[in-house]
Amino acid sequence: MEFSEHIKTANVEDVVLRQPLHPPSRGTLCITGHHLLFSDREEGSCRQVLLLLRNIDAIEKRMSGSSGTITIKCKDLRVLQLDIPGMEQCLNIAHSIETLSCLDRVSEMYPFFYRPADVSLQDQWGLSSPEKHYNQMKELHDRWRLSTVNRGYSVCPSYPPAVIVPKNIPDATLEKVAKFRQGGRFPVLCYYHRKNGMVIMRSSQPLTGANRKRCKEDEQLLQAVIDGSDKGYIIDTRSSQQALQARMTGGGFESKSSYNSWKRLHRQMERGKALQESLIKLVEACGDESHNMDRWLSKLENSKWLSHVQTALSTAGLLAECVERDGHSVLVHGSEGTDSTLLISTLAQLIMDPCCRTLEGFLALLEREWVQAGHPFQQRCAHSAYSHARLQQEAPVFLLLLDCVWQLWRQFPLALGFSEALLLRLATEAYASDYGTFLCNSYQERCALGVKENTHCLFWALLSSRERDYYSNPLYEPTELAIWPSVHPQSLQLWRGFFLRWTPQARHLEEAQEEIRNMVIEWGKLALSGCPVST
């Protein structure tokens, strides 16, 4: 397909752009296959605005006489307005935006065309891999092995080719277990706790069905996980009622009689449509211009977003407590094992493991637990809060994770080696990116489409010398201790940096944080040089 087929009007002069935090400006609007470019033509100004079309969530057009106005609502929550002279030009631009912002074919998306000057496609892609992760942890090798049972993706389409499993469980057994778990997602190791040798496993739900079907191989695998220990815990991210209802459609849970060494704990976490509706209500509340505090607080509470944050953090805290304090291994799953399962396993690792709290460690954690573990980014992040197209698969699970990490970052400002700016960048990149990291729904899809060979890696870009300082936390002081978040309602706050990022208040906050950051860096330089630091 030629992008030009969808561009009837490529340039329009005398367009007025209205955007948050800036006065209106007049200039030239250009549209390409992947971008909108606005160039300010006012005397003495050379300001440009470049907007990735994939970042556009919804547009609204309004005609008035011989001109028109297009309101653009972005996935990063920006709202722009274009006043365009000429009705035909306005309609043509609107049509191009609607078409080009919703391209379905992954190979037509911008990451396949993005070529930064200082980076080669042959450069390293990705920070971690199951093989590298396994080789870095020599303590694992006595009881765990690296299996390539999924080498051709025939056992589990959403797992990577290699996974870590108990050493005494052969691949033939894994194949049988995969048939007993939804989507083939059999239990695999995602975290080894060096302090006590306990592990976190994750999977999807067992397919017990209404007849309470058993799988001896599945029982054998889980028994091998806790070999020599008195018991393990299964954290099911559904309520007990939801797990019971899942039996009617072929799913289910691990029964006490068949898994008598495992104790099942249910912690209901919302997913799918409920989470998407929550985001929509929150963004609507943040856009309320009535300046009525009671109304604002009521809308914030009704969105239930902070309740989802609270549930995620408390469930992750429970998981970390089972491993760190009680000394037991844990299996986590919900239904599919691609959403809330990954959310709480990631947060629990941040709570317990200091290695995951460095800038590079955190990005490697995201790669293992989200990119490689099969979170369907393409489906979940197809739209954000403004779109009128309500697709069944959409859900801001990754955004919820980043909000939870921000709460940790705020409660423990010295314990995390990265800045809020990193979380904001990741939130934007998940929905629209120059890079291929969050493309597709699984490792298999990325492999089939040649994502690694034809796009650049976001994580390496964030770690480059020119970006690393900006995304690092200058106050960072490593600690070996676990960081236990407070989940009391008064301890959780709205992530203003993201949800109110296009308001003057958020901009002032950002400027103040940048000033503090520069002061800390300057003090650090003076201290290293041996100069006295005045306060």
C-alpha positions as CSV (number, residue, x, y, z in Angstrom):
1,M,0.0,0.0,0.0
2,E,1.2,3.5,-0.8
3,F,0.6,6.0,2.0
4,S,0.1,8.7,-0.6
5,E,-3.2,7.1,-1.6
6,H,-4.6,8.3,1.7
7,I,-3.2,11.9,1.4
8,K,-5.4,14.1,-0.9
9,T,-4.0,17.3,0.7
10,A,-0.4,17.2,1.8
11,N,0.1,20.8,2.8
12,V,-2.1,23.6,4.1
13,E,-1.0,27.2,4.7
14,D,-2.4,29.6,7.3
15,V,-3.4,26.9,9.8
16,V,-3.8,28.0,13.4
17,L,-2.6,25.5,16.1
18,R,-3.9,25.6,19.6
19,Q,-2.2,23.3,22.1
20,P,-1.8,23.0,25.9
21,L,0.7,25.4,27.6
22,H,1.3,27.4,24.4
23,P,-0.3,30.5,22.9
24,P,-2.1,29.9,19.5
25,S,0.3,30.0,16.5
26,R,-0.2,30.3,12.8
27,G,1.8,28.3,10.2
28,T,2.0,25.4,7.7
29,L,0.5,22.0,8.3
30,C,2.0,19.0,6.5
31,I,0.8,15.4,6.6
32,T,3.0,12.4,5.7
33,G,2.4,8.6,6.0
34,H,3.3,8.6,9.7
35,H,3.3,12.2,11.0
36,L,1.6,15.5,11.2
37,L,4.1,18.4,11.1
38,F,3.2,21.9,12.0
39,S,5.7,24.7,11.3
40,D,5.2,28.1,12.9
41,R,5.5,30.8,10.2
42,E,5.3,33.8,12.5
43,E,8.2,36.2,12.2
44,G,11.2,35.3,14.4
45,S,9.8,31.8,15.3
46,C,11.1,28.5,14.0
47,R,9.0,26.3,16.3
48,Q,7.8,23.0,15.0
49,V,5.4,20.4,16.3
50,L,5.9,16.8,15.1
51,L,3.1,14.4,16.0
52,L,3.2,10.7,15.3
53,L,-0.2,9.8,13.7
54,R,-0.2,6.5,15.7
55,N,-0.5,8.7,18.9
56,I,-3.9,10.0,17.8
57,D,-6.7,8.3,19.6
58,A,-9.7,10.2,18.2
59,I,-10.5,13.3,16.1
60,E,-13.5,15.5,15.9
61,K,-14.2,17.9,13.1
62,R,-16.5,21.0,13.0
63,M,-17.3,23.1,9.9
64,S,-18.1,26.8,10.0
65,G,-18.7,28.6,6.7
66,S,-15.7,28.0,4.4
67,S,-13.3,26.7,7.1
68,G,-13.2,24.0,9.7
69,T,-11.7,22.9,13.0
70,I,-10.1,19.5,13.7
71,T,-9.7,18.6,17.4
72,I,-7.1,15.9,17.9
73,K,-7.2,13.8,21.1
74,C,-4.0,11.9,21.6
75,K,-3.2,8.7,23.4
76,D,-0.7,10.6,25.7
77,L,-3.8,12.7,26.7
78,R,-2.8,15.8,24.8
79,V,-5.6,17.7,23.0
80,L,-4.7,19.8,20.0
81,Q,-6.9,22.0,17.8
82,L,-6.3,22.9,14.2
83,D,-8.2,25.7,12.5
84,I,-8.0,25.0,8.8
85,P,-9.0,27.5,6.0
86,G,-11.0,25.8,3.3
87,M,-13.7,23.2,3.9
88,E,-12.3,20.7,1.3
89,Q,-8.8,21.0,2.8
90,C,-10.2,20.4,6.3
91,L,-12.1,17.3,5.3
92,N,-9.2,15.9,3.4
93,I,-6.8,16.4,6.3
94,A,-9.4,14.8,8.7
95,H,-9.8,11.8,6.4
96,S,-6.1,11.3,6.1
97,I,-5.6,11.4,9.9
98,E,-8.5,9.0,10.5
99,T,-7.1,6.5,8.0
100,L,-3.3,6.7,8.7
101,S,-3.6,6.7,12.5
102,C,-5.4,3.3,12.4
103,L,-3.1,1.3,10.2
104,D,-3.5,-2.4,11.2
105,R,-0.6,-4.0,9.4
106,V,2.4,-3.9,11.8
107,S,4.9,-3.7,8.9
108,E,3.4,-0.4,7.8
109,M,3.9,1.2,11.2
110,Y,6.6,3.8,11.8
111,P,9.1,1.7,13.7
112,F,9.8,-0.1,10.4
113,F,10.7,3.2,8.8
114,Y,12.5,5.0,11.7
115,R,16.3,5.2,11.0
116,P,18.2,7.4,13.6
117,A,21.5,8.6,12.3
118,D,23.7,7.3,15.0
119,V,22.3,3.7,15.4
120,S,22.6,0.7,13.1
121,L,20.0,-2.0,12.7
122,Q,22.8,-4.5,13.3
123,D,23.2,-3.2,16.9
124,Q,22.2,-5.3,19.8
125,W,18.5,-5.8,20.3
126,G,17.1,-6.3,23.8
127,L,18.7,-6.3,27.2
128,S,17.8,-9.8,28.4
129,S,16.8,-13.2,27.3
130,P,15.7,-16.4,29.1
131,E,19.2,-17.8,28.3
132,K,21.0,-14.8,29.6
133,H,18.8,-14.6,32.7
134,Y,19.4,-18.3,33.5
135,N,23.2,-18.0,33.0
136,Q,23.4,-15.0,35.3
137,M,21.9,-17.0,38.2
138,K,24.3,-19.9,38.9
139,E,22.3,-20.8,42.1
140,L,19.5,-22.0,39.9
141,H,21.4,-24.7,38.1
142,D,21.2,-27.4,40.7
143,R,17.4,-27.6,40.6
144,W,16.3,-25.7,37.4
145,R,17.1,-26.0,33.7
146,L,16.5,-24.1,30.5
147,S,14.0,-25.9,28.3
148,T,13.7,-25.2,24.6
149,V,10.4,-27.2,24.4
150,N,8.7,-24.1,22.8
151,R,11.4,-23.7,20.2
152,G,8.9,-23.7,17.3
153,Y,6.1,-22.0,19.3
154,S,4.0,-25.1,18.9
155,V,3.6,-25.7,22.7
156,C,2.7,-22.1,23.7
157,P,2.3,-19.3,21.1
158,S,2.8,-16.5,23.7
159,Y,5.9,-17.9,25.4
160,P,9.5,-17.3,24.1
161,P,11.4,-20.3,22.6
162,A,13.3,-20.9,25.9
163,V,11.8,-21.1,29.5
164,I,13.1,-22.0,33.0
165,V,11.5,-25.1,34.5
166,P,12.3,-27.7,37.3
167,K,15.3,-29.8,36.3
168,N,13.6,-33.2,36.8
169,I,10.6,-32.3,34.6
170,P,11.2,-33.5,31.0
171,D,10.0,-31.7,27.9
172,A,7.4,-34.5,27.2
173,T,5.8,-33.7,30.5
174,L,5.8,-30.0,29.8
175,E,3.9,-30.6,26.6
176,K,1.2,-32.5,28.5
177,V,1.0,-29.7,31.1
178,A,0.7,-27.1,28.3
179,K,-2.5,-28.8,27.0
180,F,-4.0,-28.5,30.5
181,R,-3.3,-24.8,30.8
182,Q,-5.1,-22.0,28.9
183,G,-3.2,-20.9,25.8
184,G,-0.5,-23.5,26.6
185,R,0.9,-21.2,29.3
186,F,2.3,-23.9,31.6
187,P,4.0,-22.9,34.9
188,V,7.5,-21.3,34.3
189,L,10.0,-19.6,36.6
190,C,10.1,-15.8,36.5
191,Y,12.0,-15.0,39.7
192,Y,14.5,-16.7,42.0
193,H,14.9,-15.2,45.5
194,R,18.6,-15.4,46.3
195,K,18.1,-14.8,50.0
196,N,16.2,-18.1,50.6
197,G,16.0,-20.0,47.3
198,M,12.2,-19.5,46.9
199,V,10.8,-18.8,43.5
200,I,7.9,-17.1,41.7
201,M,6.3,-19.1,38.9
202,R,3.6,-17.8,36.6
203,S,1.1,-19.5,34.3
204,S,-2.5,-19.4,33.0
205,Q,-5.5,-21.1,34.6
206,P,-5.8,-24.9,34.6
207,L,-8.5,-26.3,32.2
208,T,-10.3,-28.4,34.8
209,G,-13.8,-27.6,33.4
210,A,-17.1,-28.6,35.0
211,N,-15.9,-32.2,35.3
212,R,-12.9,-31.2,37.5
213,K,-10.5,-32.8,35.1
214,R,-7.0,-33.6,36.5
215,C,-3.6,-33.6,35.0
216,K,-1.0,-35.7,36.9
217,E,1.8,-34.1,34.9
218,D,0.7,-30.6,36.1
219,E,0.5,-31.8,39.7
220,Q,4.0,-33.4,39.3
221,L,5.5,-30.2,37.9
222,L,4.1,-28.1,40.8
223,Q,5.3,-30.7,43.4
224,A,8.8,-30.4,41.9
225,V,8.8,-26.7,42.5
226,I,8.4,-27.1,46.2
227,D,10.4,-30.2,46.6
228,G,11.8,-30.3,50.1
229,S,9.5,-27.5,51.3
230,D,6.3,-28.0,53.3
231,K,4.0,-25.9,51.1
232,G,3.6,-23.3,48.4
233,Y,1.1,-20.7,47.6
234,I,-1.1,-20.2,44.5
235,I,-2.2,-16.5,44.1
236,D,-5.2,-16.4,41.8
237,T,-6.0,-12.9,40.6
238,R,-9.7,-13.7,40.4
239,S,-12.2,-13.9,43.1
240,S,-13.2,-17.5,44.2
241,Q,-16.6,-16.9,42.6
242,Q,-15.0,-15.9,39.3
243,A,-12.7,-19.0,39.4
244,L,-15.8,-21.2,40.0
245,Q,-17.6,-19.6,37.1
246,A,-14.6,-20.2,34.9
247,R,-15.2,-23.9,35.2
248,M,-18.5,-23.5,33.2
249,T,-16.5,-22.3,30.2
250,G,-13.7,-25.0,30.5
251,G,-11.3,-23.1,32.9
252,G,-11.0,-23.5,36.6
253,F,-8.4,-23.6,39.5
254,E,-6.2,-26.1,41.3
255,S,-8.3,-28.1,43.8
256,K,-7.1,-28.8,47.4
257,S,-7.4,-32.5,46.9
258,S,-5.1,-32.7,43.9
259,Y,-2.6,-30.0,45.0
260,N,-2.5,-30.7,48.7
261,S,0.9,-29.0,49.2
262,W,-0.4,-25.8,47.8
263,K,-2.6,-23.2,49.5
264,R,-4.7,-21.1,47.2
265,L,-5.3,-17.4,47.8
266,H,-7.8,-15.4,45.8
267,R,-7.2,-11.7,45.2
268,Q,-9.7,-10.2,42.7
269,M,-8.1,-7.8,40.2
270,E,-10.2,-6.0,37.6
271,R,-9.2,-6.5,34.0
272,G,-10.3,-5.8,30.4
273,K,-13.4,-3.6,30.0
274,A,-13.7,-2.6,33.6
275,L,-10.1,-1.3,33.6
276,Q,-10.6,0.5,30.3
277,E,-13.8,2.2,31.6
278,S,-11.9,3.2,34.8
279,L,-9.3,5.0,32.7
280,I,-11.9,6.7,30.6
281,K,-13.7,8.1,33.7
282,L,-10.4,9.2,35.2
283,V,-9.3,11.1,32.1
284,E,-12.8,12.7,31.9
285,A,-12.4,13.8,35.6
286,C,-9.0,15.3,34.8
287,G,-10.5,17.3,32.0
288,D,-13.3,18.7,34.2
289,E,-12.9,22.5,34.0
290,S,-15.6,23.4,36.5
291,H,-13.0,24.0,39.3
292,N,-15.4,22.5,41.8
293,M,-13.3,20.5,44.2
294,D,-16.2,18.3,45.6
295,R,-17.2,17.4,42.0
296,W,-13.6,16.6,41.1
297,L,-13.0,14.4,44.1
298,S,-16.3,12.6,43.5
299,K,-15.4,11.9,39.8
300,L,-11.9,10.8,40.9
301,E,-13.4,8.3,43.3
302,N,-16.0,7.1,40.9
303,S,-13.4,6.3,38.3
304,K,-12.0,3.6,40.8
305,W,-8.5,4.0,39.2
306,L,-6.8,4.5,42.6
307,S,-8.6,1.4,43.9
308,H,-7.1,-0.6,41.1
309,V,-3.7,0.8,42.0
310,Q,-4.3,-0.1,45.6
311,T,-5.4,-3.7,44.8
312,A,-2.3,-4.2,42.5
313,L,0.1,-3.0,45.1
314,S,-1.5,-4.9,48.0
315,T,-1.6,-8.2,45.9
316,A,2.1,-7.7,44.9
317,G,2.9,-7.1,48.6
318,L,1.1,-10.3,49.5
319,L,3.2,-12.2,46.9
320,A,6.4,-10.6,48.1
321,E,5.5,-11.4,51.7
322,C,4.9,-15.1,50.9
323,V,8.4,-15.3,49.3
324,E,10.5,-12.9,51.4
325,R,9.0,-13.1,54.9
326,D,7.3,-16.5,55.0
327,G,9.9,-18.4,52.8
328,H,7.5,-20.1,50.4
329,S,7.4,-20.4,46.6
330,V,4.4,-19.0,44.8
331,L,2.5,-19.7,41.6
332,V,0.6,-16.7,40.1
333,H,-2.1,-16.8,37.6
334,G,-5.5,-15.4,36.6
335,S,-7.3,-16.6,33.5
336,E,-4.9,-16.1,30.6
337,G,-1.9,-15.2,32.6
338,T,-0.9,-12.3,30.3
339,D,-2.2,-9.3,32.3
340,S,-2.7,-9.1,36.1
341,T,-0.3,-12.1,36.5
342,L,2.5,-10.1,34.9
343,L,1.5,-6.9,36.8
344,I,1.9,-8.4,40.3
345,S,4.9,-10.6,39.5
346,T,6.7,-7.4,38.2
347,L,5.8,-5.3,41.3
348,A,6.7,-8.1,43.7
349,Q,10.2,-8.3,42.1
350,L,10.6,-4.5,42.4
351,I,9.6,-4.8,46.1
352,M,12.1,-7.6,46.9
353,D,15.0,-7.4,44.4
354,P,17.4,-4.4,44.5
355,C,18.8,-5.5,41.0
356,C,15.4,-4.7,39.5
357,R,15.4,-1.2,40.9
358,T,18.4,0.1,38.8
359,L,17.6,1.8,35.5
360,E,19.0,-1.1,33.4
361,G,17.6,-3.7,35.8
362,F,14.1,-2.2,35.6
363,L,14.1,-2.1,31.8
364,A,15.4,-5.8,31.7
365,L,12.6,-6.7,34.1
366,L,10.0,-5.1,31.8
367,E,11.5,-7.0,28.8
368,R,11.3,-10.4,30.6
369,E,7.9,-9.9,32.3
370,W,6.0,-8.1,29.6
371,V,7.7,-8.2,26.2
372,Q,9.0,-11.8,26.3
373,A,6.2,-13.1,28.6
374,G,3.5,-12.4,26.0
375,H,1.6,-9.3,27.1
376,P,-0.5,-8.5,24.0
377,F,0.6,-4.8,23.6
378,Q,-1.0,-4.5,20.2
379,Q,-4.4,-5.4,21.5
380,R,-4.3,-3.8,24.9
381,C,-2.8,-0.4,23.7
382,A,-4.8,-0.1,20.4
383,H,-6.6,2.9,21.9
384,S,-6.4,5.0,25.0
385,A,-9.1,7.0,26.8
386,Y,-10.6,9.2,24.0
387,S,-11.4,6.7,21.2
388,H,-15.0,6.0,20.4
389,A,-14.0,2.5,19.0
390,R,-14.4,0.2,22.0
391,L,-12.5,-2.9,21.1
392,Q,-13.0,-5.9,23.3
393,Q,-9.3,-6.5,23.9
394,E,-8.3,-3.0,25.1
395,A,-7.1,-2.6,28.7
396,P,-4.5,-0.2,30.2
397,V,-2.8,-2.9,32.2
398,F,0.7,-1.6,31.4
399,L,-0.2,1.9,32.3
400,L,-1.6,0.6,35.6
401,L,1.8,-1.0,36.2
402,L,3.6,2.2,35.5
403,D,1.3,4.1,37.9
404,C,2.0,1.5,40.6
405,V,5.8,1.9,40.0
406,W,5.3,5.7,40.3
407,Q,3.7,5.2,43.7
408,L,6.7,3.1,44.8
409,W,9.0,5.8,43.4
410,R,7.2,8.5,45.3
411,Q,7.1,6.5,48.6
412,F,10.8,5.5,48.3
413,P,12.5,8.4,46.5
414,L,16.0,7.0,47.2
415,A,15.4,3.3,46.4
416,L,14.8,3.4,42.7
417,G,17.5,4.2,40.2
418,F,15.3,5.8,37.5
419,S,13.3,9.0,37.3
420,E,9.6,9.8,36.8
421,A,10.6,10.9,33.3
422,L,11.3,7.3,32.4
423,L,7.8,6.1,33.5
424,L,6.2,9.0,31.5
425,R,8.3,8.0,28.4
426,L,7.3,4.3,28.7
427,A,3.7,5.2,29.1
428,T,3.8,7.2,25.8
429,E,5.9,4.6,23.9
430,A,3.6,1.7,24.7
431,Y,0.8,3.4,22.8
432,A,2.8,5.1,20.0
433,S,6.5,4.7,19.3
434,D,9.4,5.1,16.9
435,Y,10.8,1.8,18.2
436,G,9.7,-1.8,17.7
437,T,9.9,-2.9,21.4
438,F,6.1,-2.8,22.1
439,L,4.9,-3.9,18.7
440,C,2.8,-7.1,18.3
441,N,1.2,-9.4,20.9
442,S,3.9,-12.0,21.4
443,Y,7.5,-13.1,20.9
444,Q,6.3,-15.3,18.0
445,E,4.6,-12.5,16.2
446,R,7.7,-10.3,16.5
447,C,9.8,-13.1,15.1
448,A,7.4,-13.8,12.2
449,L,7.4,-10.1,11.2
450,G,11.1,-9.5,11.6
451,V,10.7,-6.8,14.3
452,K,14.3,-7.4,15.7
453,E,15.8,-7.2,12.2
454,N,13.9,-4.2,10.9
455,T,13.3,-1.9,13.9
456,H,15.3,-0.3,16.7
457,C,15.1,-1.2,20.4
458,L,13.7,1.3,22.8
459,F,15.5,0.0,25.9
460,W,18.9,0.5,24.3
461,A,18.0,4.0,23.3
462,L,17.0,4.8,26.9
463,L,20.4,3.6,28.1
464,S,22.4,5.5,25.5
465,S,24.9,8.1,26.8
466,R,22.7,11.0,25.8
467,E,19.5,9.7,27.4
468,R,20.7,7.8,30.5
469,D,21.3,10.8,32.7
470,Y,17.9,12.2,32.0
471,Y,16.2,8.9,33.0
472,S,18.4,8.2,36.1
473,N,17.5,9.2,39.6
474,P,20.2,11.5,41.0
475,L,19.1,10.8,44.6
476,Y,19.4,7.0,44.1
477,E,21.0,5.1,47.1
478,P,20.9,1.3,46.6
479,T,19.5,-0.8,49.4
480,E,19.4,-4.5,49.8
481,L,16.2,-4.2,51.9
482,A,12.8,-4.9,50.5
483,I,10.7,-1.8,50.0
484,W,7.2,-2.4,51.4
485,P,4.7,0.1,49.9
486,S,1.9,1.6,52.0
487,V,-1.5,0.9,50.4
488,H,-3.6,3.0,52.7
489,P,-5.8,5.3,50.6
490,Q,-4.1,8.4,52.1
491,S,-0.7,7.0,50.9
492,L,-1.8,6.8,47.3
493,Q,-1.9,9.8,45.0
494,L,-3.1,10.6,41.6
495,W,-0.1,10.4,39.1
496,R,-0.3,14.1,38.2
497,G,2.8,13.9,36.1
498,F,0.9,11.7,33.6
499,F,-2.8,12.4,34.1
500,L,-2.4,16.2,34.4
501,R,0.8,16.5,32.4
502,W,-0.7,19.0,29.9
503,T,-1.9,21.5,32.6
504,P,0.1,24.5,33.9
505,Q,0.3,23.0,37.4
506,A,2.0,19.9,36.1
507,R,4.4,22.0,34.1
508,H,5.4,24.0,37.1
509,L,5.9,20.8,39.1
510,E,8.1,19.4,36.3
511,E,10.2,22.6,36.2
512,A,10.7,22.5,39.9
513,Q,11.7,18.8,39.8
514,E,14.2,19.6,37.0
515,E,15.7,22.4,39.0
516,I,16.1,20.2,42.1
517,R,17.6,17.5,39.9
518,N,20.2,19.9,38.5
519,M,21.1,21.1,42.0
520,V,21.6,17.5,43.2
521,I,23.8,16.7,40.1
522,E,25.8,19.9,40.7
523,W,26.3,19.1,44.4
524,G,27.5,15.6,43.4
525,K,30.1,17.1,41.1
526,L,31.4,19.5,43.7
527,A,31.6,16.7,46.3
528,L,33.5,14.5,43.9
529,S,36.0,17.3,43.1
530,G,36.6,17.8,46.9
531,C,35.1,21.3,46.9
532,P,33.1,22.4,50.0
533,V,29.4,22.2,49.4
534,S,27.4,25.2,50.8
535,T,23.7,24.7,51.7
